[in-house]
Amino acid sequence: MQTAPQTTDELYEALRENDRRPYGRTRTVTAEELAEAAELFGEPVPLIHALLELQEAYTYGSEPRKSPVVFARLLNLFDEQPGAFDDRLRHQLFWRFKWVANALRSLPEVPLASLRQWQTEMRDRYEKAGLDLQPYYGQAYQLAAHVGEDTALAYELWAGRTRSRLSDCEACETCERALYHLAAGDDERALRAWEPVLAGKESCQEEPARSVSYALLPLVRADRTDEVRRLHLAGYRGCRRNPSMAGEIGRHLEFCALTGNEARGLELLAENRTLFDEVDSPLSLLDLLTGVEVLLARVEALGHGELPTAGFPGRSWTVAALRAEVRRRADDLAARFDARNGTTAHTDRRRTRLDRTPLLESLELTLRPRTLADVAPATAPAAPEPAEALPESPAGLIKRARELDEQGHPDAHACWTRLRTLTTDPDYVHPDDPEAGPPARLRADLLEEEATLAERKDAHADAAALYEEAAGLYEDAELAGHAVIARASAVLAGAQAVPPRAEAEDAERAVPEGAGAEGADPQARTAAQVAVFSEAHAELVRLHEQAPGIAPYLQARLLRLRVSAHGLRLQASGDSEHVAPVLAEVELLFDFATRHGLTGQIAAARLLRATTHAMAGDLPTALAEADGLIEVLRTDGPAWHLPRALSLRGKIQLGLGDAEAAYASLSEGVRLAAEWPAESVDTPTLHAELAQACMGLGRTDEALRHLTRSAELELRAGTRFDAFCTYSNAAQLSLDLGRIDDCIALLDSLLLEPDVVDGELDDRLVAQLRLTRARALRTGDDLKAATAEFVALAAESAGWDDDPGSHAMIAAETAILLGEAGEFTKAREAVDQALAAHARDPRYEQVSNALRELARLRAQQHGPEGLTDARAFLDDAGRVADAARTAGFKAHGRSLDTALAYEHGRINAYAGAYDEALAALDKALGLLGEPGEDPHLAAEWAECVRLAGVVEGVYLERTAPALARVEAAADRLTSLGHTEEAESLTGLAERLRDGE
């Protein structure tokens, strides 16, 4: 809190603002400051409100030691000045007797006699106030269940009583009944009791998250795996990072441990690491620690005790070390509760949880299923298993590596990987063998292999430097042909590494002043790229001409590099004039490879030929070439080219609209790719393309699996940017499909990755992930969390000077959410930011939509009092529509002018300005025109007629013209076949005739 409230009105506003904050330290500290400020006014009512807010912050911030102290002050105020408590405050006071009982029960240092004394105090106070005692018996049962004695009798005394105004909510009472049956070993009866809560029919501040955490294991035991998966994702999100729900988090960790999701359990533990220090409730901490121990014990039993994990602050932890510390602390807590209660209930319950064995070997919970191997510290990727055993001697290994490399065989990588390991050993001795050559040649070979791997990760600048270094070593070893290939490879890698802007300074002088780096003329950038690749090709030709007499397989590689240079130029320009030069180079490569019997290069030439035809838009020719190549590869090989050829054919078939054929090609490609090292056949791309084919066939679940598989393979290959892009696509797809929990769980997992947390990943990509998550939260009706994320993103994107359009879009969405929350001052600020950014980089539709929606919300929430502000929003929307019209912008669906006229009609109707509303709706109908055959236009037209009919016939009481309007519109829609749209108007006509 920056400044203390100076008036009681300011105090109440500050209390309302604090109430909107999530529970935690910030809210608690503010509540403490507001309670101190309230005392200075010397009035009881403001102080009562401040103390109630403070007790709530302590209760839901997991600080049970402080909650009873605050309540004692409230009780004293009630005893001294009962008249200061109106009915609502009095209700709050008596309700919170239960909060104090829960707080005292969670503290082992509070004697059992004191707990019973508080219950007596509660009973006496309720009787004196003439209140029903059902809540008292509820607390008596909860104490009996906590202690582990006389539970059945206490349950009957509570459960048999009728609910009263001060009873716990139905969801909480449902949970207590279900837990009673669960403790008795009756899973079936417990799950029946839980049904209304698990189905979302009953809820409160803690429910259904609390019930879900207890129901997970019974649901697994009942083989309701689809339901438990959904509930775990939604239920965990309802309690994550919440100190007051630490026990619930512990049960989610236990669930992960017992269903083969140990890696996810460790991920969730890391996300909630702050709870080790934040949870001040010993009972909640015991519940959390027991769940943590179940998880850690399972991980250790699987042989991963040395894995690093998140734990208590102040030091780093391994699984084994943290388990020992957790066990010590949890055992101590259980013993303290049992000593206080005079039973062994807590130790027994803890032992029961720790003794449970896994219920399932595996249960896929998220779109990103991971194993413990996936969360182990990053190591060098294991060498792929070659088709044949590798020679053991260095000389034999060097010979095999070069033979395979000459063929282009994927197993060469395994040989080079093994050689790299051998040569880094201090005891390595280079073989004295003529076939092995000098050490400089081997170093050059390894550098060339390293450069190839760098190129696969798009690290072209690094690759160019490595190729150049290799070329120098080849020259030292007097291997001129290899040196030429290395230098040629460096040329092409360098061309791909050059930023187009560095080659386009002259073109960029034409860029208008004030345009950002990304605002340069696209044609200038394209021209610069074309120039770079043309120069690279010329240099490759020069190198080729200066290297006569080199081995045929090396000449073929040079020719292939020349094809690539022209192919990259075509890709950059998209110019049909650049197609023929590529095909000419392909024919040179094909003819040369055919003359010399280089089967790998023959296949490569045909693959490049098909690719070029596809790039040129000649898909039938490309498909015929791919079909021919695949037939040859099946019979004559080389087999490792088949996955790439099938991948290309699948893409071409997708382009031709034949998703079924594409699915068959790409499925076979994925199956065959499993026989080869992933990096040699680009397995991630195969999975991504197969996902696209699945979408074309409506197989959305399978599409999601392939997308996430593609991303995980990219992560393992070290191409993390590409992996996160693919994951982003998967998250967006899951959101589009309405799989909200899957979307949020996937994004939560990604946003916990170390390079995201440490700020190493591209900030715009991270922002896109967060934006998708915020939209998913909004779709899932978690408006508070969605608004907080949107506000944060809007603040960050305000600094994106090179991308004001994205900021306009984010700020516009933020404004809508703030408007839905009734915070129109902040909404106005956000939409003004959107307008300012829109002025620099127009986003007509998004900004117009936001302004119209804010106008609707303002009028809907405030009626006539909000009309002026609503019209101000629409005035801004009118200016946006004018600018869009001038710019020739075409909106998706109805025009911005039509949407604006309709919104004028709607907000005037909300505000009671019915003549203005009807005039605006008539204008909207004129702009829409006749409905025609388009179902979307028909639906909009029908809705506009319906609202006009309501305004005219109901509010303006002009029944005859309204009825004529509506009946004519219904007949028109029926004649056009829009029966569903006509039904809504027919129903309105009947109501108008009946005078409703």
ROVO-814479 format. One record per residue (C-alpha): x, y, z. Coordinates in steps of 0.5 Angstrom, whole numbers, padded with zeros to 4 digits, always signed. Layout:
XYZ;...
//
This chain:
+0000+0000+0000;+0003+0006-0002;-0001+0011+0002;-0005+0010+0008;-0013+0012+0007;-0015+0019+0009;-0022+0018+0009;-0027+0012+0011;-0029+0012+0003;-0022+0011+0001;-0021+0005+0006;-0027+0002+0004;-0024+0002-0004;-0017+0000-0001;-0021-0006+0002;-0025-0008-0004;-0018-0007-0008;-0015-0012-0004;-0020-0017-0004;-0019-0017-0011;-0012-0020-0010;-0010-0027-0010;-0009-0030-0003;-0001-0029-0001;+0004-0025+0003;+0002-0019-0001;-0005-0019+0000;-0004-0020+0008;+0001-0015+0009;-0004-0010+0006;-0009-0012+0010;-0005-0011+0016;-0003-0004+0014;-0011-0003+0013;-0013-0005+0020;-0008-0001+0023;-0010+0005+0018;-0018+0003+0020;-0016+0004+0028;-0014+0011+0027;-0021+0013+0025;-0024+0012+0032;-0030+0009+0029;-0032+0001+0030;-0035-0001+0023;-0029+0001+0019;-0025-0003+0024;-0030-0009+0024;-0029-0009+0016;-0021-0008+0016;-0021-0014+0021;-0025-0019+0017;-0021-0018+0011;-0015-0019+0016;-0017-0025+0018;-0019-0028+0012;-0012-0026+0009;-0009-0030+0015;-0014-0036+0014;-0013-0037+0006;-0006-0035+0007;-0004-0041+0011;-0003-0037+0018;-0007-0040+0023;-0003-0038+0029;-0006-0030+0027;-0013-0032+0025;-0015-0033+0032;-0012-0027+0035;-0016-0022+0030;-0022-0026+0031;-0021-0025+0039;-0021-0017+0037;-0028-0018+0033;-0031-0022+0039;-0029-0016+0044;-0032-0011+0039;-0038-0015+0038;-0039-0016+0046;-0038-0008+0047;-0041-0005+0041;-0046-0010+0038;-0050-0005+0035;-0044-0004+0030;-0045-0010+0027;-0051-0010+0022;-0054-0017+0020;-0049-0018+0015;-0043-0017+0020;-0046-0021+0025;-0047-0027+0020;-0040-0026+0018;-0038-0026+0026;-0041-0033+0027;-0039-0036+0021;-0032-0035+0023;-0032-0039+0029;-0031-0045+0025;-0025-0041+0022;-0022-0041+0029;-0024-0048+0030;-0020-0050+0024;-0014-0046+0026;-0013-0048+0033;-0014-0056+0030;-0008-0055+0026;-0003-0053+0031;-0001-0058+0035;+0002-0054+0041;-0006-0052+0042;-0008-0057+0048;-0014-0062+0046;-0017-0059+0052;-0017-0052+0049;-0020-0054+0043;-0026-0057+0046;-0026-0051+0050;-0027-0047+0044;-0032-0051+0042;-0036-0050+0048;-0035-0043+0047;-0038-0043+0040;-0044-0047+0043;-0046-0042+0048;-0045-0037+0043;-0050-0040+0038;-0055-0042+0044;-0055-0035+0046;-0056-0032+0040;-0061-0037+0038;-0058-0040+0032;-0058-0047+0030;-0053-0052+0033;-0052-0056+0026;-0045-0052+0025;-0043-0053+0032;-0044-0061+0031;-0040-0060+0024;-0034-0058+0028;-0035-0063+0033;-0035-0068+0028;-0029-0065+0025;-0025-0065+0031;-0027-0073+0032;-0024-0075+0025;-0018-0071+0027;-0017-0074+0033;-0019-0081+0031;-0024-0083+0036;-0031-0083+0037;-0032-0081+0030;-0038-0085+0028;-0042-0082+0034;-0040-0075+0032;-0042-0076+0025;-0049-0078+0026;-0050-0073+0031;-0048-0068+0025;-0050-0071+0019;-0057-0073+0021;-0059-0065+0023;-0062-0060+0018;-0057-0055+0015;-0058-0048+0017;-0056-0041+0015;-0049-0042+0018;-0048-0049+0016;-0042-0050+0011;-0043-0050+0004;-0046-0056+0001;-0040-0057-0003;-0036-0057+0004;-0041-0062+0007;-0041-0066+0001;-0033-0067+0002;-0034-0069+0009;-0039-0074+0008;-0035-0077+0002;-0029-0077+0007;-0032-0081+0012;-0034-0086+0007;-0027-0086+0004;-0024-0087+0011;-0029-0093+0012;-0026-0096+0006;-0032-0095+0002;-0030-0092-0005;-0036-0093-0008;-0040-0090-0003;-0035-0084-0003;-0035-0083-0010;-0043-0083-0010;-0043-0077-0005;-0038-0073-0009;-0042-0074-0015;-0045-0067-0015;-0038-0063-0013;-0034-0067-0018;-0039-0065-0024;-0039-0058-0022;-0046-0057-0019;-0043-0055-0012;-0037-0051-0011;-0034-0045-0006;-0028-0042-0005;-0024-0049-0004;-0029-0054-0008;-0028-0057-0012;-0021-0057-0012;-0021-0060-0005;-0025-0066-0006;-0022-0067-0013;-0015-0068-0009;-0018-0074-0005;-0022-0077-0010;-0016-0078-0015;-0014-0085-0012;-0021-0088-0011;-0023-0086-0018;-0017-0089-0021;-0019-0096-0017;-0025-0095-0020;-0022-0095-0027;-0025-0088-0029;-0019-0086-0032;-0021-0081-0037;-0025-0077-0031;-0019-0078-0027;-0015-0075-0032;-0019-0069-0033;-0020-0068-0026;-0013-0068-0024;-0011-0062-0029;-0017-0058-0027;-0016-0059-0020;-0009-0058-0019;-0010-0051-0023;-0015-0050-0017;-0010-0050-0012;-0003-0049-0015;+0002-0045-0011;-0004-0044-0006;-0001-0044+0001;-0008-0045+0004;-0009-0051-0001;-0002-0055+0001;-0005-0061+0003;-0009-0062-0004;-0002-0061-0007;+0001-0066-0003;-0005-0071-0006;-0004-0069-0013;+0004-0071-0012;+0002-0077-0009;-0003-0079-0015;+0003-0077-0020;+0007-0082-0016;+0002-0088-0016;+0000-0087-0023;+0007-0087-0027;+0007-0080-0027;+0013-0079-0023;+0017-0074-0028;+0010-0069-0028;+0010-0070-0020;+0017-0067-0020;+0015-0062-0024;+0009-0060-0020;+0014-0060-0014;+0018-0055-0017;+0013-0051-0019;+0010-0051-0011;+0017-0050-0008;+0016-0044-0005;+0011-0047+0000;+0016-0051+0004;+0017-0044+0006;+0010-0041+0006;+0006-0046+0009;+0005-0044+0017;+0000-0049+0018;+0003-0055+0021;-0003-0059+0019;-0003-0057+0012;+0005-0058+0012;+0004-0065+0014;-0001-0067+0009;+0004-0063+0004;+0010-0067+0006;+0007-0074+0006;+0005-0073-0001;+0012-0070-0003;+0015-0076+0001;+0011-0081-0003;+0013-0078-0009;+0020-0078-0007;+0020-0085-0005;+0017-0088-0012;+0023-0084-0015;+0028-0087-0011;+0025-0094-0012;+0026-0093-0019;+0033-0091-0019;+0033-0084-0019;+0035-0082-0012;+0041-0077-0015;+0036-0073-0019;+0036-0066-0017;+0030-0063-0014;+0026-0057-0011;+0026-0057-0004;+0027-0053+0002;+0030-0046+0001;+0038-0045+0003;+0041-0051-0001;+0041-0055-0007;+0037-0062-0006;+0037-0069-0009;+0031-0074-0009;+0035-0078-0004;+0037-0072+0001;+0030-0069+0000;+0026-0075+0002;+0031-0076+0008;+0029-0069+0011;+0022-0069+0009;+0021-0076+0013;+0024-0073+0019;+0020-0067+0019;+0014-0070+0017;+0015-0076+0023;+0016-0070+0028;+0010-0067+0026;+0005-0073+0026;+0008-0075+0033;+0007-0068+0035;-0001-0068+0033;-0001-0075+0036;+0002-0073+0043;-0003-0067+0043;-0009-0072+0041;-0007-0078+0045;-0008-0082+0039;-0004-0085+0034;-0008-0083+0028;-0004-0078+0024;+0002-0083+0024;-0002-0089+0022;-0005-0085+0017;+0001-0083+0014;+0004-0090+0014;-0002-0092+0010;+0000-0087+0005;+0007-0089+0005;+0005-0096+0004;+0001-0095-0002;+0004-0099-0008;+0003-0096-0015;-0004-0097-0018;-0002-0096-0025;+0004-0097-0029;+0003-0091-0033;-0003-0086-0034;-0002-0081-0039;-0004-0074-0036;-0002-0069-0041;-0001-0067-0048;+0007-0068-0046;+0008-0074-0042;+0015-0075-0040;+0019-0080-0036;+0024-0079-0031;+0030-0080-0036;+0027-0073-0039;+0028-0069-0033;+0035-0072-0032;+0040-0066-0032;+0042-0065-0040;+0048-0069-0042;+0051-0071-0049;+0046-0074-0053;+0047-0082-0054;+0050-0084-0060;+0045-0088-0064;+0045-0095-0065;+0048-0097-0072;+0046-0102-0076;+0052-0106-0075;+0057-0106-0069;+0062-0101-0069;+0070-0103-0070;+0073-0103-0063;+0080-0101-0066;+0081-0093-0067;+0084-0095-0074;+0078-0099-0076;+0073-0094-0073;+0076-0088-0077;+0076-0093-0084;+0068-0095-0082;+0067-0087-0081;+0070-0085-0088;+0066-0091-0092;+0060-0089-0089;+0061-0082-0090;+0062-0083-0097;+0056-0086-0098;+0052-0081-0094;+0050-0087-0089;+0046-0084-0083;+0051-0089-0079;+0057-0085-0080;+0054-0080-0074;+0055-0086-0069;+0062-0087-0072;+0064-0080-0071;+0061-0079-0064;+0065-0085-0062;+0071-0082-0065;+0070-0076-0061;+0069-0079-0055;+0076-0083-0056;+0080-0077-0058;+0078-0073-0052;+0081-0078-0048;+0088-0076-0045;+0090-0083-0046;+0088-0083-0054;+0094-0085-0059;+0093-0084-0066;+0094-0090-0070;+0100-0091-0074;+0096-0093-0080;+0096-0090-0087;+0089-0091-0088;+0087-0087-0082;+0092-0081-0084;+0095-0076-0080;+0091-0073-0073;+0090-0067-0077;+0085-0070-0082;+0081-0074-0076;+0081-0067-0073;+0078-0064-0079;+0073-0070-0080;+0070-0069-0073;+0070-0061-0074;+0066-0062-0081;+0061-0067-0077;+0060-0062-0072;+0059-0056-0077;+0054-0061-0080;+0050-0062-0074;+0050-0054-0072;+0047-0053-0079;+0041-0058-0077;+0040-0053-0071;+0040-0047-0076;+0047-0045-0073;+0049-0043-0079;+0055-0038-0077;+0058-0043-0072;+0057-0048-0078;+0061-0043-0083;+0067-0042-0078;+0067-0050-0076;+0068-0051-0084;+0073-0046-0085;+0077-0049-0079;+0076-0056-0082;+0078-0053-0089;+0085-0051-0086;+0086-0057-0083;+0085-0061-0089;+0090-0057-0093;+0095-0058-0088;+0094-0066-0089;+0094-0064-0096;+0087-0066-0098;+0085-0061-0103;+0079-0064-0105;+0076-0065-0098;+0079-0057-0097;+0075-0055-0103;+0068-0058-0100;+0069-0055-0093;+0070-0048-0096;+0064-0049-0101;+0060-0051-0095;+0062-0045-0091;+0060-0041-0097;+0053-0044-0096;+0053-0044-0089;+0055-0036-0089;+0050-0034-0094;+0044-0037-0089;+0047-0033-0083;+0048-0027-0087;+0042-0022-0084;+0039-0019-0090;+0039-0012-0088;+0047-0013-0088;+0047-0013-0095;+0041-0008-0096;+0044-0002-0094;+0042+0002-0100;+0035-0001-0101;+0034+0001-0094;+0035+0008-0095;+0029+0008-0098;+0025+0006-0092;+0021+0012-0089;+0024+0015-0083;+0021+0012-0076;+0020+0005-0079;+0023+0000-0074;+0028-0005-0076;+0022-0010-0078;+0019-0004-0082;+0024-0004-0088;+0021-0006-0094;+0020-0013-0095;+0022-0012-0103;+0029-0010-0101;+0030-0015-0096;+0028-0020-0101;+0033-0017-0106;+0038-0017-0101;+0037-0025-0100;+0037-0026-0107;+0043-0023-0108;+0047-0026-0102;+0045-0033-0105;+0047-0031-0112;+0054-0029-0110;+0054-0036-0106;+0052-0040-0112;+0058-0036-0116;+0063-0037-0111;+0061-0045-0111;+0062-0045-0119;+0069-0042-0118;+0071-0047-0113;+0068-0052-0117;+0072-0050-0123;+0079-0049-0119;+0078-0056-0117;+0079-0061-0123;+0080-0068-0121;+0077-0069-0114;+0074-0076-0113;+0067-0076-0116;+0063-0077-0109;+0066-0070-0107;+0064-0067-0114;+0057-0069-0113;+0057-0066-0106;+0060-0060-0110;+0054-0060-0115;+0049-0061-0109;+0051-0055-0106;+0050-0051-0112;+0043-0054-0113;+0042-0052-0105;+0044-0045-0107;+0040-0044-0113;+0034-0047-0109;+0035-0042-0103;+0035-0037-0108;+0028-0039-0111;+0025-0040-0104;+0027-0033-0102;+0024-0030-0108;+0019-0034-0110;+0020-0032-0117;+0018-0037-0123;+0025-0034-0127;+0029-0038-0121;+0026-0045-0122;+0029-0046-0129;+0036-0045-0126;+0035-0050-0120;+0032-0055-0125;+0039-0054-0129;+0043-0055-0123;+0039-0061-0121;+0040-0065-0128;+0048-0063-0127;+0048-0067-0121;+0043-0073-0123;+0047-0074-0130;+0054-0074-0126;+0051-0078-0120;+0048-0083-0125;+0055-0084-0129;+0059-0085-0123;+0054-0090-0120;+0053-0086-0114;+0046-0088-0111;+0045-0084-0105;+0046-0077-0110;+0042-0080-0115;+0036-0081-0110;+0038-0074-0107;+0038-0071-0114;+0031-0074-0115;+0029-0071-0109;+0031-0064-0110;+0028-0064-0117;+0021-0066-0114;+0022-0061-0109;+0023-0056-0114;+0017-0057-0118;+0013-0057-0111;+0016-0050-0110;+0014-0048-0117;+0007-0050-0115;+0007-0056-0120;+0004-0061-0115;+0002-0066-0120;+0009-0066-0123;+0012-0066-0116;+0008-0072-0114;+0010-0076-0120;+0017-0075-0119;+0016-0077-0112;+0012-0083-0113;+0018-0085-0118;+0023-0084-0113;+0020-0088-0108;+0019-0094-0112;+0026-0094-0114;+0028-0093-0107;+0024-0099-0105;+0027-0104-0109;+0034-0101-0110;+0035-0096-0104;+0039-0093-0101;+0033-0094-0096;+0035-0088-0091;+0032-0084-0096;+0025-0087-0096;+0023-0083-0090;+0025-0076-0093;+0022-0078-0100;+0015-0080-0096;+0015-0074-0092;+0016-0070-0099;+0010-0074-0102;+0006-0073-0096;+0007-0065-0096;+0005-0065-0104;-0001-0070-0103;-0003-0065-0097;-0002-0059-0102;-0007-0063-0107;-0012-0064-0102;-0011-0071-0101;-0011-0072-0094;-0012-0079-0094;-0006-0081-0098;-0002-0076-0095;-0004-0079-0088;-0002-0086-0091;+0005-0083-0094;+0007-0080-0087;+0005-0085-0083;+0010-0090-0087;+0015-0085-0086;+0014-0084-0079;+0015-0092-0078;+0021-0092-0083;+0024-0086-0079;+0024-0090-0073;+0030-0095-0076;+0035-0089-0077;+0038-0084-0073;+0032-0078-0072;+0037-0073-0074;+0039-0076-0081;+0031-0077-0083;+0028-0071-0079;+0023-0075-0075;+0020-0068-0072;+0018-0066-0079;+0015-0072-0080;+0011-0072-0074;+0009-0065-0075;+0006-0066-0082;+0003-0072-0080;-0001-0068-0075;-0003-0064-0081;-0006-0070-0085;-0009-0072-0078;-0013-0065-0078;-0015-0066-0085;-0018-0072-0083;-0022-0070-0077;-0017-0074-0073;-0016-0068-0068;-0013-0073-0062;-0008-0076-0066;-0006-0069-0069;-0005-0067-0062;+0000-0073-0060;+0004-0072-0067;+0005-0065-0065;+0007-0066-0058;+0012-0072-0061;+0015-0067-0066;+0016-0062-0060;+0019-0067-0056;+0024-0070-0061;+0026-0063-0063;+0027-0061-0055;+0032-0068-0055;+0035-0065-0061;+0037-0059-0058;+0033-0054-0063;+0029-0051-0057;+0026-0045-0061;+0023-0050-0066;+0021-0054-0060;+0017-0049-0057;+0014-0046-0063;+0011-0053-0064;+0009-0054-0057;+0005-0047-0058;+0002-0050-0064;-0001-0056-0060;-0003-0051-0055;-0007-0047-0059;-0010-0053-0063;-0012-0056-0056;-0015-0049-0054;-0019-0049-0061;-0022-0056-0060;-0024-0054-0053;-0019-0058-0049;-0018-0052-0044;-0015-0056-0039;-0010-0060-0043;-0008-0053-0046;-0007-0050-0040;-0003-0056-0037;+0002-0056-0043;+0003-0049-0042;+0004-0049-0035;+0009-0055-0036;+0013-0051-0042;+0013-0044-0038;+0017-0048-0032;+0023-0050-0037;+0029-0047-0034;+0031-0043-0041;+0024-0040-0040;+0025-0038-0033;+0032-0036-0034;+0030-0031-0039;+0034-0035-0045;+0028-0037-0049;+0026-0031-0054;+0022-0027-0050;+0016-0026-0056;+0016-0033-0056;+0015-0034-0049;+0010-0028-0049;+0006-0032-0055;+0006-0038-0050;+0003-0034-0044;-0002-0030-0049;-0005-0037-0051;-0005-0039-0043;-0009-0033-0042;-0014-0034-0047;-0015-0041-0045;-0016-0039-0038;-0021-0034-0040;-0025-0039-0044;-0025-0043-0038;-0028-0038-0034;-0022-0037-0029;-0023-0029-0031;-0019-0027-0025;-0013-0031-0027;-0014-0029-0034;-0014-0021-0033;-0008-0021-0029;-0004-0025-0034;-0007-0020-0040;-0005-0014-0035;+0002-0016-0035;+0003-0018-0042;+0000-0011-0044;+0005-0008-0039;+0011-0012-0043;+0008-0011-0050;+0008-0003-0049;+0016-0003-0050;+0015-0007-0056;+0017-0001-0061;+0019-0006-0067;+0012-0009-0066;+0006-0004-0064;+0001-0008-0067;+0002-0014-0063;+0001-0009-0057;-0005-0006-0060;-0008-0013-0060;-0006-0015-0053;-0008-0008-0050;-0015-0009-0053;-0016-0016-0051;-0014-0014-0044;-0019-0008-0044;-0025-0013-0045;-0023-0017-0039;-0022-0011-0035;-0029-0009-0037;-0032-0015-0036;-0029-0014-0029;-0033-0008-0028;-0026-0004-0028;-0028+0001-0033;-0022+0006-0031;-0017+0001-0032;-0021-0001-0039;-0021+0006-0041;-0013+0006-0040;-0012+0000-0043;-0016+0001-0050;-0013+0008-0050;-0006+0004-0051;-0009+0000-0056;-0011+0006-0060;-0004+0009-0059;-0001+0003-0062;-0006+0002-0067;-0004+0009-0070;+0003+0006-0071;+0001-0001-0074;-0007-0002-0075;-0011-0007-0072;-0017-0005-0074;-0022-0011-0073;-0019-0012-0066;-0019-0005-0064;-0026-0004-0066;-0028-0010-0063;-0026-0008-0056;-0029-0001-0057;-0035-0004-0058;-0035-0009-0053;-0033-0004-0048;-0039+0000-0050;-0044-0006-0049;-0041-0008-0042;-0041-0001-0040;-0049+0000-0042;-0051-0007-0040;-0048-0006-0033;-0050+0001-0031;-0056+0003-0036;-0057+0010-0037;-0052+0012-0032;-0047+0009-0037;-0049+0011-0043;-0045+0017-0044;-0038+0013-0043;-0041+0007-0048;-0042+0013-0053;-0035+0015-0052;-0033+0008-0054;-0037+0008-0060;-0035+0015-0062;-0027+0012-0062;-0030+0006-0066;-0033+0010-0071;-0026+0013-0072;-0023+0007-0073;-0028+0005-0078;-0027+0011-0082;-0020+0010-0082;-0021+0002-0084;-0026+0005-0090;-0021+0010-0092;-0015+0004-0092;-0019-0001-0096;-0019-0005-0090;-0024-0011-0091;-0027-0014-0084;-0028-0022-0083;-0036-0023-0084;-0040-0016-0083;-0037-0009-0084;-0034-0005-0078;-0040+0000-0080;-0045-0005-0079;-0042-0008-0073;-0042-0001-0070;-0049+0001-0072;-0052-0005-0069;-0048-0004-0062;-0051+0003-0062;-0057+0000-0063;-0056-0005-0057;-0053+0000-0052;-0058+0005-0053;-0063-0001-0052;-0059-0002-0045;-0060+0005-0043;-0067+0006-0045;-0066+0010-0051;-0071+0006-0055;-0072+0011-0061;-0064+0012-0062;-0064+0004-0061;-0069+0003-0067;-0066+0008-0071;-0059+0005-0071;-0062-0002-0072;-0065+0000-0078;-0059+0003-0080;-0055-0004-0079;-0060-0008-0083;-0059-0003-0089;-0052-0004-0088;-0053-0012-0088;-0057-0012-0094;-0061-0018-0096;-0059-0025-0092;-0058-0029-0098;-0055-0036-0098;-0050-0035-0093;-0052-0038-0086;-0047-0033-0082;-0050-0027-0085;-0057-0030-0084;-0056-0031-0077;-0053-0024-0076;-0059-0021-0080;-0064-0025-0076;-0061-0022-0069;-0061-0015-0072;-0069-0016-0074;-0070-0020-0067;-0067-0014-0063;-0071-0009-0067;-0077-0012-0066;-0076-0013-0059;-0075-0005-0058;-0080-0003-0063;-0086-0008-0060;-0084-0009-0053;-0081-0002-0051;-0084+0003-0055;-0090-0001-0055;-0091-0001-0063;-0094-0008-0064;-0097-0008-0071;-0090-0005-0074;-0086-0009-0070;-0090-0016-0072;-0090-0014-0079;-0083-0013-0079;-0081-0020-0075;-0086-0024-0079;-0084-0021-0086;-0077-0023-0084;-0079-0030-0081;-0082-0031-0088;-0076-0029-0092;-0071-0033-0088;-0076-0039-0089;-0076-0038-0096;-0068-0038-0096;-0068-0045-0092;-0065-0041-0086;-0070-0045-0081;-0067-0045-0075;-0066-0037-0075;-0073-0036-0077;-0075-0040-0071;-0073-0035-0066;-0077-0030-0070;-0083-0034-0070;-0083-0035-0063;-0082-0027-0062;-0088-0026-0067;-0092-0031-0062;-0090-0027-0056;-0092-0020-0059;-0099-0023-0062;-0100-0025-0054;-0098-0018-0052;-0092-0021-0047;
//
